[in-house]
Amino acid sequence: MPNLKSSKKDVRRTKRRRERNSRQKSAIRTYAKNILKAIKANQKEEAQALYNTFASLVDKAAKKNIIHKKTANRNKSRISSKISALAKAA
């Protein structure tokens, strides 16, 4: 447990940041799961709409260093290719 006033403040600040980052990561994972469900159900339009929001969230998280830039690009690429494959199959 910190003794200095500034150290106590750092602990509070770190906690707030960790919670915010955790919420954003959770939202990204939730969108990814929902997109995959829409793809399995052959709902191309819904999957595309969800993907647009997903890509925006991922880009913002990467910009703020919540996730790595290459991780963001990899996630977007994998989901985008699945949506493209769904479009070609239809």
Biopython code that builds the backbone (N, CA, C, O; Angstrom):
import numpy as np
from Bio.PDB.StructureBuilder import StructureBuilder

atoms = [
    (1, "MET", "N", (0.845, -1.181, 0.000)),
    (1, "MET", "CA", (0.000, 0.000, 0.000)),
    (1, "MET", "C", (0.891, 1.246, 0.000)),
    (1, "MET", "O", (1.842, 1.344, 0.775)),
    (2, "PRO", "N", (0.569, 2.183, -0.874)),
    (2, "PRO", "CA", (1.412, 3.382, -0.960)),
    (2, "PRO", "C", (1.250, 4.294, 0.245)),
    (2, "PRO", "O", (0.202, 4.331, 0.891)),
    (3, "ASN", "N", (2.303, 5.017, 0.523)),
    (3, "ASN", "CA", (2.283, 5.950, 1.652)),
    (3, "ASN", "C", (2.192, 7.398, 1.195)),
    (3, "ASN", "O", (1.539, 8.217, 1.841)),
    (4, "LEU", "N", (2.837, 7.710, 0.098)),
    (4, "LEU", "CA", (2.839, 9.080, -0.391)),
    (4, "LEU", "C", (1.502, 9.438, -1.027)),
    (4, "LEU", "O", (0.814, 8.592, -1.597)),
    (5, "LYS", "N", (1.156, 10.709, -0.912)),
    (5, "LYS", "CA", (-0.112, 11.180, -1.463)),
    (5, "LYS", "C", (-0.162, 10.985, -2.973)),
    (5, "LYS", "O", (-1.184, 10.570, -3.519)),
    (6, "SER", "N", (0.936, 11.282, -3.639)),
    (6, "SER", "CA", (0.974, 11.143, -5.093)),
    (6, "SER", "C", (0.879, 9.672, -5.503)),
    (6, "SER", "O", (0.295, 9.351, -6.539)),
    (7, "SER", "N", (1.445, 8.791, -4.704)),
    (7, "SER", "CA", (1.374, 7.360, -4.998)),
    (7, "SER", "C", (-0.048, 6.838, -4.836)),
    (7, "SER", "O", (-0.498, 5.993, -5.610)),
    (8, "LYS", "N", (-0.746, 7.339, -3.834)),
    (8, "LYS", "CA", (-2.148, 6.960, -3.640)),
    (8, "LYS", "C", (-2.987, 7.416, -4.832)),
    (8, "LYS", "O", (-3.868, 6.699, -5.307)),
    (9, "LYS", "N", (-2.693, 8.613, -5.295)),
    (9, "LYS", "CA", (-3.413, 9.139, -6.454)),
    (9, "LYS", "C", (-3.105, 8.298, -7.695)),
    (9, "LYS", "O", (-3.995, 8.042, -8.506)),
    (10, "ASP", "N", (-1.856, 7.871, -7.845)),
    (10, "ASP", "CA", (-1.475, 7.022, -8.974)),
    (10, "ASP", "C", (-2.257, 5.705, -8.960)),
    (10, "ASP", "O", (-2.671, 5.207, -10.007)),
    (11, "VAL", "N", (-2.451, 5.158, -7.776)),
    (11, "VAL", "CA", (-3.200, 3.908, -7.652)),
    (11, "VAL", "C", (-4.642, 4.116, -8.105)),
    (11, "VAL", "O", (-5.195, 3.288, -8.828)),
    (12, "ARG", "N", (-5.249, 5.220, -7.679)),
    (12, "ARG", "CA", (-6.625, 5.515, -8.093)),
    (12, "ARG", "C", (-6.713, 5.720, -9.603)),
    (12, "ARG", "O", (-7.634, 5.226, -10.254)),
    (13, "ARG", "N", (-5.761, 6.442, -10.142)),
    (13, "ARG", "CA", (-5.742, 6.730, -11.579)),
    (13, "ARG", "C", (-5.560, 5.441, -12.388)),
    (13, "ARG", "O", (-6.222, 5.239, -13.406)),
    (14, "THR", "N", (-4.662, 4.579, -11.925)),
    (14, "THR", "CA", (-4.408, 3.317, -12.609)),
    (14, "THR", "C", (-5.655, 2.442, -12.606)),
    (14, "THR", "O", (-5.964, 1.781, -13.598)),
    (15, "LYS", "N", (-6.361, 2.443, -11.493)),
    (15, "LYS", "CA", (-7.587, 1.646, -11.390)),
    (15, "LYS", "C", (-8.628, 2.125, -12.397)),
    (15, "LYS", "O", (-9.257, 1.319, -13.083)),
    (16, "ARG", "N", (-8.804, 3.438, -12.481)),
    (16, "ARG", "CA", (-9.767, 3.995, -13.445)),
    (16, "ARG", "C", (-9.382, 3.631, -14.869)),
    (16, "ARG", "O", (-10.236, 3.242, -15.666)),
    (17, "ARG", "N", (-8.108, 3.754, -15.189)),
    (17, "ARG", "CA", (-7.639, 3.440, -16.535)),
    (17, "ARG", "C", (-7.818, 1.966, -16.863)),
    (17, "ARG", "O", (-8.230, 1.612, -17.968)),
    (18, "ARG", "N", (-7.506, 1.111, -15.900)),
    (18, "ARG", "CA", (-7.630, -0.326, -16.109)),
    (18, "ARG", "C", (-9.091, -0.705, -16.374)),
    (18, "ARG", "O", (-9.377, -1.520, -17.250)),
    (19, "GLU", "N", (-10.009, -0.107, -15.609)),
    (19, "GLU", "CA", (-11.424, -0.393, -15.804)),
    (19, "GLU", "C", (-11.904, 0.095, -17.166)),
    (19, "GLU", "O", (-12.667, -0.597, -17.841)),
    (20, "ARG", "N", (-11.463, 1.279, -17.572)),
    (20, "ARG", "CA", (-11.857, 1.826, -18.874)),
    (20, "ARG", "C", (-11.327, 0.944, -20.002)),
    (20, "ARG", "O", (-12.053, 0.631, -20.946)),
    (21, "ASN", "N", (-10.063, 0.547, -19.898)),
    (21, "ASN", "CA", (-9.469, -0.304, -20.924)),
    (21, "ASN", "C", (-10.173, -1.653, -20.996)),
    (21, "ASN", "O", (-10.390, -2.198, -22.078)),
    (22, "SER", "N", (-10.523, -2.177, -19.837)),
    (22, "SER", "CA", (-11.200, -3.468, -19.778)),
    (22, "SER", "C", (-12.564, -3.387, -20.452)),
    (22, "SER", "O", (-12.953, -4.309, -21.168)),
    (23, "ARG", "N", (-13.293, -2.296, -20.232)),
    (23, "ARG", "CA", (-14.597, -2.123, -20.878)),
    (23, "ARG", "C", (-14.455, -2.064, -22.389)),
    (23, "ARG", "O", (-15.254, -2.658, -23.115)),
    (24, "GLN", "N", (-13.449, -1.355, -22.863)),
    (24, "GLN", "CA", (-13.262, -1.234, -24.305)),
    (24, "GLN", "C", (-12.869, -2.571, -24.933)),
    (24, "GLN", "O", (-13.372, -2.919, -26.001)),
    (25, "LYS", "N", (-11.984, -3.317, -24.288)),
    (25, "LYS", "CA", (-11.598, -4.628, -24.802)),
    (25, "LYS", "C", (-12.800, -5.574, -24.823)),
    (25, "LYS", "O", (-12.975, -6.345, -25.766)),
    (26, "SER", "N", (-13.613, -5.509, -23.789)),
    (26, "SER", "CA", (-14.793, -6.349, -23.712)),
    (26, "SER", "C", (-15.774, -6.016, -24.834)),
    (26, "SER", "O", (-16.360, -6.915, -25.436)),
    (27, "ALA", "N", (-15.951, -4.734, -25.112)),
    (27, "ALA", "CA", (-16.846, -4.324, -26.189)),
    (27, "ALA", "C", (-16.351, -4.836, -27.528)),
    (27, "ALA", "O", (-17.146, -5.261, -28.366)),
    (28, "ILE", "N", (-15.048, -4.799, -27.735)),
    (28, "ILE", "CA", (-14.468, -5.293, -28.985)),
    (28, "ILE", "C", (-14.739, -6.786, -29.134)),
    (28, "ILE", "O", (-15.151, -7.240, -30.201)),
    (29, "ARG", "N", (-14.509, -7.549, -28.070)),
    (29, "ARG", "CA", (-14.747, -8.994, -28.126)),
    (29, "ARG", "C", (-16.226, -9.300, -28.372)),
    (29, "ARG", "O", (-16.554, -10.223, -29.116)),
    (30, "THR", "N", (-17.118, -8.523, -27.745)),
    (30, "THR", "CA", (-18.548, -8.735, -27.919)),
    (30, "THR", "C", (-18.967, -8.488, -29.358)),
    (30, "THR", "O", (-19.730, -9.266, -29.930)),
    (31, "TYR", "N", (-18.468, -7.402, -29.946)),
    (31, "TYR", "CA", (-18.793, -7.125, -31.348)),
    (31, "TYR", "C", (-18.273, -8.239, -32.253)),
    (31, "TYR", "O", (-18.960, -8.644, -33.191)),
    (32, "ALA", "N", (-17.083, -8.731, -31.985)),
    (32, "ALA", "CA", (-16.521, -9.804, -32.804)),
    (32, "ALA", "C", (-17.400, -11.054, -32.726)),
    (32, "ALA", "O", (-17.657, -11.695, -33.745)),
    (33, "LYS", "N", (-17.854, -11.398, -31.536)),
    (33, "LYS", "CA", (-18.718, -12.568, -31.380)),
    (33, "LYS", "C", (-20.038, -12.373, -32.107)),
    (33, "LYS", "O", (-20.538, -13.294, -32.753)),
    (34, "ASN", "N", (-20.605, -11.168, -32.002)),
    (34, "ASN", "CA", (-21.880, -10.899, -32.668)),
    (34, "ASN", "C", (-21.732, -10.957, -34.189)),
    (34, "ASN", "O", (-22.635, -11.423, -34.885)),
    (35, "ILE", "N", (-20.614, -10.492, -34.696)),
    (35, "ILE", "CA", (-20.373, -10.557, -36.139)),
    (35, "ILE", "C", (-20.286, -12.014, -36.587)),
    (35, "ILE", "O", (-20.859, -12.392, -37.609)),
    (36, "LEU", "N", (-19.569, -12.826, -35.819)),
    (36, "LEU", "CA", (-19.432, -14.241, -36.178)),
    (36, "LEU", "C", (-20.781, -14.960, -36.120)),
    (36, "LEU", "O", (-21.043, -15.850, -36.929)),
    (37, "LYS", "N", (-21.636, -14.580, -35.168)),
    (37, "LYS", "CA", (-22.987, -15.165, -35.107)),
    (37, "LYS", "C", (-23.791, -14.777, -36.344)),
    (37, "LYS", "O", (-24.503, -15.602, -36.916)),
    (38, "ALA", "N", (-23.671, -13.519, -36.748)),
    (38, "ALA", "CA", (-24.397, -13.053, -37.938)),
    (38, "ALA", "C", (-23.888, -13.762, -39.190)),
    (38, "ALA", "O", (-24.669, -14.071, -40.090)),
    (39, "ILE", "N", (-22.587, -14.019, -39.248)),
    (39, "ILE", "CA", (-22.021, -14.729, -40.402)),
    (39, "ILE", "C", (-22.549, -16.167, -40.446)),
    (39, "ILE", "O", (-22.899, -16.674, -41.511)),
    (40, "LYS", "N", (-22.603, -16.814, -39.284)),
    (40, "LYS", "CA", (-23.119, -18.192, -39.246)),
    (40, "LYS", "C", (-24.587, -18.252, -39.677)),
    (40, "LYS", "O", (-25.030, -19.229, -40.280)),
    (41, "ALA", "N", (-25.329, -17.191, -39.356)),
    (41, "ALA", "CA", (-26.746, -17.139, -39.710)),
    (41, "ALA", "C", (-26.965, -16.603, -41.121)),
    (41, "ALA", "O", (-28.108, -16.387, -41.525)),
    (42, "ASN", "N", (-25.880, -16.383, -41.884)),
    (42, "ASN", "CA", (-25.939, -15.871, -43.254)),
    (42, "ASN", "C", (-26.647, -14.512, -43.343)),
    (42, "ASN", "O", (-27.413, -14.267, -44.275)),
    (43, "GLN", "N", (-26.390, -13.650, -42.385)),
    (43, "GLN", "CA", (-26.966, -12.309, -42.379)),
    (43, "GLN", "C", (-25.876, -11.311, -42.770)),
    (43, "GLN", "O", (-25.251, -10.684, -41.915)),
    (44, "LYS", "N", (-25.665, -11.181, -44.068)),
    (44, "LYS", "CA", (-24.564, -10.374, -44.585)),
    (44, "LYS", "C", (-24.705, -8.902, -44.205)),
    (44, "LYS", "O", (-23.734, -8.276, -43.779)),
    (45, "GLU", "N", (-25.911, -8.345, -44.357)),
    (45, "GLU", "CA", (-26.106, -6.918, -44.079)),
    (45, "GLU", "C", (-25.861, -6.603, -42.612)),
    (45, "GLU", "O", (-25.218, -5.606, -42.284)),
    (46, "GLU", "N", (-26.372, -7.448, -41.737)),
    (46, "GLU", "CA", (-26.175, -7.231, -40.301)),
    (46, "GLU", "C", (-24.703, -7.363, -39.930)),
    (46, "GLU", "O", (-24.181, -6.578, -39.139)),
    (47, "ALA", "N", (-24.048, -8.348, -40.499)),
    (47, "ALA", "CA", (-22.618, -8.559, -40.229)),
    (47, "ALA", "C", (-21.809, -7.355, -40.696)),
    (47, "ALA", "O", (-20.880, -6.927, -40.010)),
    (48, "GLN", "N", (-22.155, -6.809, -41.855)),
    (48, "GLN", "CA", (-21.432, -5.650, -42.382)),
    (48, "GLN", "C", (-21.648, -4.421, -41.501)),
    (48, "GLN", "O", (-20.711, -3.664, -41.251)),
    (49, "ALA", "N", (-22.880, -4.223, -41.030)),
    (49, "ALA", "CA", (-23.168, -3.085, -40.158)),
    (49, "ALA", "C", (-22.407, -3.206, -38.839)),
    (49, "ALA", "O", (-21.847, -2.229, -38.342)),
    (50, "LEU", "N", (-22.393, -4.408, -38.284)),
    (50, "LEU", "CA", (-21.642, -4.637, -37.043)),
    (50, "LEU", "C", (-20.147, -4.457, -37.270)),
    (50, "LEU", "O", (-19.436, -3.942, -36.408)),
    (51, "TYR", "N", (-19.680, -4.883, -38.432)),
    (51, "TYR", "CA", (-18.249, -4.767, -38.734)),
    (51, "TYR", "C", (-17.806, -3.310, -38.769)),
    (51, "TYR", "O", (-16.716, -2.981, -38.302)),
    (52, "ASN", "N", (-18.646, -2.437, -39.320)),
    (52, "ASN", "CA", (-18.280, -1.018, -39.391)),
    (52, "ASN", "C", (-18.051, -0.439, -37.994)),
    (52, "ASN", "O", (-17.086, 0.292, -37.771)),
    (53, "THR", "N", (-18.933, -0.766, -37.066)),
    (53, "THR", "CA", (-18.767, -0.301, -35.685)),
    (53, "THR", "C", (-17.557, -0.965, -35.043)),
    (53, "THR", "O", (-16.789, -0.320, -34.330)),
    (54, "PHE", "N", (-17.395, -2.256, -35.301)),
    (54, "PHE", "CA", (-16.269, -3.012, -34.757)),
    (54, "PHE", "C", (-14.939, -2.409, -35.205)),
    (54, "PHE", "O", (-14.030, -2.223, -34.396)),
    (55, "ALA", "N", (-14.832, -2.110, -36.487)),
    (55, "ALA", "CA", (-13.592, -1.552, -37.024)),
    (55, "ALA", "C", (-13.287, -0.206, -36.380)),
    (55, "ALA", "O", (-12.133, 0.101, -36.084)),
    (56, "SER", "N", (-14.315, 0.586, -36.168)),
    (56, "SER", "CA", (-14.125, 1.887, -35.529)),
    (56, "SER", "C", (-13.618, 1.725, -34.096)),
    (56, "SER", "O", (-12.690, 2.419, -33.679)),
    (57, "LEU", "N", (-14.228, 0.807, -33.344)),
    (57, "LEU", "CA", (-13.804, 0.564, -31.959)),
    (57, "LEU", "C", (-12.370, 0.061, -31.900)),
    (57, "LEU", "O", (-11.585, 0.488, -31.054)),
    (58, "VAL", "N", (-12.037, -0.845, -32.802)),
    (58, "VAL", "CA", (-10.693, -1.426, -32.811)),
    (58, "VAL", "C", (-9.661, -0.354, -33.149)),
    (58, "VAL", "O", (-8.603, -0.286, -32.522)),
    (59, "ASP", "N", (-9.968, 0.480, -34.140)),
    (59, "ASP", "CA", (-9.039, 1.544, -34.524)),
    (59, "ASP", "C", (-8.822, 2.535, -33.385)),
    (59, "ASP", "O", (-7.698, 2.976, -33.144)),
    (60, "LYS", "N", (-9.896, 2.880, -32.690)),
    (60, "LYS", "CA", (-9.771, 3.811, -31.568)),
    (60, "LYS", "C", (-8.934, 3.195, -30.442)),
    (60, "LYS", "O", (-8.103, 3.870, -29.835)),
    (61, "ALA", "N", (-9.163, 1.907, -30.171)),
    (61, "ALA", "CA", (-8.402, 1.230, -29.119)),
    (61, "ALA", "C", (-6.926, 1.160, -29.486)),
    (61, "ALA", "O", (-6.060, 1.326, -28.627)),
    (62, "ALA", "N", (-6.640, 0.915, -30.761)),
    (62, "ALA", "CA", (-5.244, 0.843, -31.202)),
    (62, "ALA", "C", (-4.597, 2.227, -31.119)),
    (62, "ALA", "O", (-3.426, 2.350, -30.761)),
    (63, "LYS", "N", (-5.355, 3.249, -31.447)),
    (63, "LYS", "CA", (-4.822, 4.612, -31.401)),
    (63, "LYS", "C", (-4.451, 5.009, -29.970)),
    (63, "LYS", "O", (-3.490, 5.745, -29.747)),
    (64, "LYS", "N", (-5.230, 4.509, -29.003)),
    (64, "LYS", "CA", (-4.979, 4.829, -27.594)),
    (64, "LYS", "C", (-4.070, 3.805, -26.912)),
    (64, "LYS", "O", (-3.903, 3.833, -25.692)),
    (65, "ASN", "N", (-3.490, 2.911, -27.694)),
    (65, "ASN", "CA", (-2.583, 1.875, -27.186)),
    (65, "ASN", "C", (-3.239, 0.923, -26.190)),
    (65, "ASN", "O", (-2.571, 0.391, -25.304)),
    (66, "ILE", "N", (-4.531, 0.711, -26.333)),
    (66, "ILE", "CA", (-5.207, -0.276, -25.504)),
    (66, "ILE", "C", (-4.914, -1.667, -26.057)),
    (66, "ILE", "O", (-4.705, -2.619, -25.306)),
    (67, "ILE", "N", (-4.903, -1.764, -27.389)),
    (67, "ILE", "CA", (-4.438, -2.973, -28.052)),
    (67, "ILE", "C", (-3.371, -2.549, -29.058)),
    (67, "ILE", "O", (-3.307, -1.389, -29.465)),
    (68, "HIS", "N", (-2.546, -3.498, -29.445)),
    (68, "HIS", "CA", (-1.470, -3.188, -30.378)),
    (68, "HIS", "C", (-2.030, -2.942, -31.771)),
    (68, "HIS", "O", (-3.056, -3.513, -32.141)),
    (69, "LYS", "N", (-1.368, -2.105, -32.532)),
    (69, "LYS", "CA", (-1.829, -1.743, -33.872)),
    (69, "LYS", "C", (-1.929, -2.971, -34.786)),
    (69, "LYS", "O", (-2.886, -3.108, -35.548)),
    (70, "LYS", "N", (-0.949, -3.845, -34.704)),
    (70, "LYS", "CA", (-0.972, -5.030, -35.561)),
    (70, "LYS", "C", (-2.073, -6.005, -35.141)),
    (70, "LYS", "O", (-2.647, -6.693, -35.985)),
    (71, "THR", "N", (-2.365, -6.066, -33.861)),
    (71, "THR", "CA", (-3.472, -6.898, -33.378)),
    (71, "THR", "C", (-4.784, -6.372, -33.931)),
    (71, "THR", "O", (-5.645, -7.146, -34.351)),
    (72, "ALA", "N", (-4.933, -5.064, -33.930)),
    (72, "ALA", "CA", (-6.150, -4.449, -34.463)),
    (72, "ALA", "C", (-6.312, -4.777, -35.942)),
    (72, "ALA", "O", (-7.393, -5.163, -36.385)),
    (73, "ASN", "N", (-5.242, -4.623, -36.695)),
    (73, "ASN", "CA", (-5.304, -4.908, -38.126)),
    (73, "ASN", "C", (-5.591, -6.384, -38.391)),
    (73, "ASN", "O", (-6.342, -6.719, -39.307)),
    (74, "ARG", "N", (-4.999, -7.258, -37.596)),
    (74, "ARG", "CA", (-5.220, -8.694, -37.766)),
    (74, "ARG", "C", (-6.684, -9.041, -37.498)),
    (74, "ARG", "O", (-7.296, -9.792, -38.257)),
    (75, "ASN", "N", (-7.247, -8.492, -36.415)),
    (75, "ASN", "CA", (-8.645, -8.771, -36.088)),
    (75, "ASN", "C", (-9.579, -8.283, -37.191)),
    (75, "ASN", "O", (-10.500, -8.993, -37.596)),
    (76, "LYS", "N", (-9.334, -7.078, -37.668)),
    (76, "LYS", "CA", (-10.180, -6.528, -38.730)),
    (76, "LYS", "C", (-10.057, -7.359, -40.001)),
    (76, "LYS", "O", (-11.056, -7.631, -40.667)),
    (77, "SER", "N", (-8.841, -7.761, -40.337)),
    (77, "SER", "CA", (-8.620, -8.522, -41.559)),
    (77, "SER", "C", (-9.317, -9.878, -41.516)),
    (77, "SER", "O", (-9.947, -10.282, -42.493)),
    (78, "ARG", "N", (-9.212, -10.565, -40.414)),
    (78, "ARG", "CA", (-9.815, -11.892, -40.302)),
    (78, "ARG", "C", (-11.332, -11.824, -40.421)),
    (78, "ARG", "O", (-11.945, -12.630, -41.121)),
    (79, "ILE", "N", (-11.928, -10.865, -39.737)),
    (79, "ILE", "CA", (-13.387, -10.758, -39.794)),
    (79, "ILE", "C", (-13.839, -10.273, -41.164)),
    (79, "ILE", "O", (-14.848, -10.736, -41.696)),
    (80, "SER", "N", (-13.090, -9.344, -41.725)),
    (80, "SER", "CA", (-13.434, -8.830, -43.054)),
    (80, "SER", "C", (-13.385, -9.922, -44.106)),
    (80, "SER", "O", (-14.238, -9.969, -44.993)),
    (81, "SER", "N", (-12.395, -10.802, -44.018)),
    (81, "SER", "CA", (-12.295, -11.881, -45.000)),
    (81, "SER", "C", (-13.463, -12.865, -44.844)),
    (81, "SER", "O", (-13.930, -13.425, -45.836)),
    (82, "LYS", "N", (-13.932, -13.077, -43.625)),
    (82, "LYS", "CA", (-15.076, -13.969, -43.423)),
    (82, "LYS", "C", (-16.344, -13.348, -44.001)),
    (82, "LYS", "O", (-17.176, -14.052, -44.573)),
    (83, "ILE", "N", (-16.492, -12.047, -43.857)),
    (83, "ILE", "CA", (-17.660, -11.379, -44.429)),
    (83, "ILE", "C", (-17.587, -11.424, -45.955)),
    (83, "ILE", "O", (-18.607, -11.621, -46.616)),
    (84, "SER", "N", (-16.395, -11.245, -46.517)),
    (84, "SER", "CA", (-16.226, -11.314, -47.969)),
    (84, "SER", "C", (-16.540, -12.707, -48.491)),
    (84, "SER", "O", (-17.160, -12.852, -49.544)),
    (85, "ALA", "N", (-16.120, -13.724, -47.766)),
    (85, "ALA", "CA", (-16.401, -15.094, -48.171)),
    (85, "ALA", "C", (-17.910, -15.365, -48.143)),
    (85, "ALA", "O", (-18.435, -16.092, -48.986)),
    (86, "LEU", "N", (-18.593, -14.773, -47.165)),
    (86, "LEU", "CA", (-20.052, -14.930, -47.069)),
    (86, "LEU", "C", (-20.720, -14.260, -48.264)),
    (86, "LEU", "O", (-21.685, -14.789, -48.816)),
    (87, "ALA", "N", (-20.214, -13.111, -48.658)),
    (87, "ALA", "CA", (-20.779, -12.390, -49.796)),
    (87, "ALA", "C", (-20.568, -13.161, -51.099)),
    (87, "ALA", "O", (-21.454, -13.201, -51.952)),
    (88, "LYS", "N", (-19.396, -13.772, -51.248)),
    (88, "LYS", "CA", (-19.109, -14.532, -52.468)),
    (88, "LYS", "C", (-19.936, -15.822, -52.539)),
    (88, "LYS", "O", (-20.319, -16.263, -53.623)),
    (89, "ALA", "N", (-20.205, -16.414, -51.385)),
    (89, "ALA", "CA", (-20.968, -17.658, -51.345)),
    (89, "ALA", "C", (-22.435, -17.414, -51.692)),
    (89, "ALA", "O", (-23.111, -18.309, -52.200)),
    (90, "ALA", "N", (-22.924, -16.214, -51.421)),
    (90, "ALA", "CA", (-24.346, -15.932, -51.663)),
    (90, "ALA", "C", (-24.641, -15.651, -53.116)),
    (90, "ALA", "O", (-25.791, -15.398, -53.474)),
]
sb = StructureBuilder()
sb.init_structure("model")
sb.init_model(0)
sb.init_chain("A")
sb.init_seg("    ")
for serial, (resi, resn, name, xyz) in enumerate(atoms, 1):
    if name == "N":
        sb.init_residue(resn, " ", resi, " ")
    sb.init_atom(name, np.array(xyz, "f"), 0.0, 1.0, " ", f" {name:<3s}", serial, name[0])
structure = sb.get_structure()
